[in-house]
Amino acid sequence: MNLDWTWLQGNVAAIASLLGQHALLALIPVVVALVLALPLGFLVSRTGRAAPAILAVLGLVSSIPALALFVALPILLGTSILSPLNVVVALTVYSTALLVRSVADGLRAVPATVRQSASAIGFGWWRRVFRVELPLALPTVFVGLRVVTVSNIALVSVAVLVGTGALGQLFVRGYASTFYTPLVAGLVLSVLLALLADLVLLLLQRRSLPWVRARRTA
C-alpha cells in the first residue's frame, strides 16, 4: 500500500480546513432540522390516525438516495452544483424527516395519565407541553439526534461526487492517485469526528436529563 505519513505534516492546514468544512456541512443541518422538527413532531403527535401516514411519507423522503438529491437541488434552488448550500439543504431535509419521527414518537409515548395529572395540578396547555411532555420525550429525541448527526457526517463525504464533500476530497485524491495516505487520513478523521459528535451529544443528554440516569441506576 502506497503510504507516506510525512505528507500529513506538509498538509496540516489544508486537512484542518477540510475537517472544519466537514463539521459545518454536517452539523448546521442538524441544528436547523431540530428547530423545524420540534413543532412539526408535536403536530404529528396530535394528528391521531393520520400520524402513521404522515410518518410513512417522511420515511419515503429519508429513503431518497443522497446523490440524487444533491444533483436535483441545484435545479430546484437555482444554485451552482458546486454550492455547499445544496449539501446543507439536502441534509436538512433528511435530518428533519428523521427527527420529526423521533419527536412524534417521544411525545406519543408520554402516558395519558401524566398529561392528566399535569392538567389536574393547574398546568395550562403550553406549560404542560414544555414542562412535562417535552422533557419526557427528550430521551427519544436524543436517540434520533445522535443517529442523524453521525449519518450526516458520513453523507457529507458523498457530496464529493458533485464537487464538494470536505474530507471526501481526500478519498478522491487517494483513489485517483493510488496514494492512499490522504484516503486513510480522511477516513480516520471522519470516524473520529462522528465519535466525538456522538460523545458530545451523549454527555449533553446525560447532563440535561439527570433523572433518566438516576432511574437506570436505581
Protein Blocks (a to p, Z undefined) as FASTA:
>chain_A
ZZdfklmmmmmmmmmmmmmmmmmmmmmmmmmmmmmmmmmmmmmmmnommmmmmmmmmmmm
mmpcfklmmmmmmmmnopafklmklmmmmmmmmmmmmmmmmmmmmmmmpcfklmmmmmmn
opafklmmmmmmmmmmmmmmmmmmmmmmmmmmmmmmmmmmnopapjmmmmmmmmmnopak
lmmmmmmmmmmmmmmmmmmmmmmmmmmmmmlmmmmmZZ
